[in-house]
Amino acid sequence: MKSMFTRKLSFTEPMYPKARAMGITVFPYKEFDSKGNTTYYENKEGKFDRYEYDSNGNEIFYTNTDDYWYRKEYDSNNKKIYYLNSDGYWEKYYYDSNGNQTHYENFDGCKN
């Protein structure tokens, strides 16, 4: 299995919540990428969710107002192979050459 999270994230966008900073007054405020995936959502209270996707449209990163986040990684068949969140919880998935899940393990020691 390749190393996890080889993609470096870029945080060059404005600080969040950004809709208010841009003077937007109509909520909820949403942004989308070129594939129609939601990349940013902000409600009238200033709570936000931010999402990132890989080139196949798989969600690979999420964060919100409460500093909760998670990251996901996928194999070349768009199967999730790794998940990690801000609480330290993680999961790993393994597949055979036919795409069938063969093994699973997580932070709690659960394996199958």
C-alpha positions as CSV (number, residue, x, y, z in Angstrom):
1,M,0.0,0.0,0.0
2,K,1.3,3.4,-0.8
3,S,2.0,5.9,1.9
4,M,-0.9,7.8,3.3
5,F,-1.7,11.4,2.4
6,T,1.0,12.1,-0.2
7,R,-1.0,15.1,-1.5
8,K,-0.1,18.3,0.2
9,L,-3.1,20.5,1.0
10,S,-3.0,24.2,0.3
11,F,-4.6,26.7,2.7
12,T,-4.2,29.8,0.7
13,E,-7.9,30.7,0.7
14,P,-9.2,33.5,3.0
15,M,-9.9,32.8,6.7
16,Y,-13.2,31.2,7.6
17,P,-16.1,32.1,7.8
18,K,-15.4,33.8,4.6
19,A,-18.9,34.7,3.3
20,R,-19.3,37.3,6.1
21,A,-15.8,38.6,5.3
22,M,-16.9,39.1,1.7
23,G,-20.0,41.1,2.8
24,I,-22.4,38.4,1.8
25,T,-25.8,38.7,3.6
26,V,-27.9,35.9,1.9
27,F,-27.5,32.6,3.6
28,P,-26.9,29.7,3.4
29,Y,-23.9,30.5,1.2
30,K,-22.5,27.7,-0.9
31,E,-19.6,27.2,-3.3
32,F,-19.1,24.4,-5.8
33,D,-16.2,23.0,-7.8
34,S,-16.4,22.4,-11.6
35,K,-18.0,19.0,-11.1
36,G,-20.8,20.3,-8.9
37,N,-19.4,19.1,-5.6
38,T,-20.0,21.4,-2.6
39,T,-16.7,22.9,-1.5
40,Y,-17.9,25.4,1.0
41,Y,-21.1,25.9,3.0
42,E,-21.8,28.6,5.5
43,N,-25.0,29.4,7.5
44,K,-26.2,32.7,8.8
45,E,-24.6,32.0,12.2
46,G,-21.2,31.8,10.5
47,K,-20.8,28.1,11.0
48,F,-19.1,26.5,8.0
49,D,-18.1,23.3,6.3
50,R,-15.3,23.0,3.8
51,Y,-14.7,20.0,1.5
52,E,-12.0,19.0,-0.9
53,Y,-12.1,16.3,-3.6
54,D,-9.7,14.4,-5.7
55,S,-9.7,14.4,-9.5
56,N,-12.2,11.5,-9.5
57,G,-14.7,13.4,-7.3
58,N,-14.0,11.4,-4.1
59,E,-14.2,13.5,-1.0
60,I,-10.7,13.6,0.5
61,F,-10.9,16.4,3.1
62,Y,-13.5,17.9,5.3
63,T,-13.3,20.5,8.1
64,N,-15.8,22.7,10.0
65,T,-16.2,25.6,12.4
66,D,-15.5,23.4,15.4
67,D,-12.1,22.4,14.1
68,Y,-13.3,18.9,13.4
69,W,-11.7,17.4,10.3
70,Y,-11.2,14.2,8.5
71,R,-9.1,13.0,5.5
72,K,-9.7,10.1,3.2
73,E,-7.5,8.4,0.6
74,Y,-8.6,6.2,-2.3
75,D,-7.0,3.6,-4.5
76,S,-7.0,3.7,-8.3
77,N,-10.4,2.0,-8.3
78,N,-11.9,4.7,-6.1
79,K,-12.1,2.4,-3.1
80,K,-11.5,4.1,0.2
81,I,-8.2,2.8,1.7
82,Y,-7.6,5.2,4.6
83,Y,-9.6,7.4,6.9
84,L,-8.3,9.7,9.7
85,N,-10.1,12.3,11.8
86,S,-9.2,15.0,14.2
87,D,-10.0,12.8,17.1
88,G,-7.2,10.4,16.1
89,Y,-9.6,7.7,14.9
90,W,-8.3,5.9,11.8
91,E,-9.4,3.1,9.5
92,K,-7.5,1.1,6.8
93,Y,-9.1,-1.0,4.1
94,Y,-7.4,-3.6,1.9
95,Y,-8.8,-5.1,-1.3
96,D,-7.8,-7.9,-3.7
97,S,-7.2,-7.5,-7.4
98,N,-11.0,-7.9,-8.0
99,G,-11.9,-5.0,-5.8
100,N,-13.2,-7.1,-2.9
101,Q,-12.4,-5.9,0.6
102,T,-10.1,-8.5,2.1
103,H,-9.0,-6.8,5.4
104,Y,-10.0,-4.0,7.6
105,E,-8.4,-2.5,10.7
106,N,-9.0,0.6,12.8
107,F,-7.8,2.6,15.8
108,D,-9.6,0.4,18.3
109,G,-7.8,-2.7,17.2
110,C,-10.7,-4.1,15.2
111,K,-9.4,-6.3,12.4
112,N,-11.1,-8.7,10.0
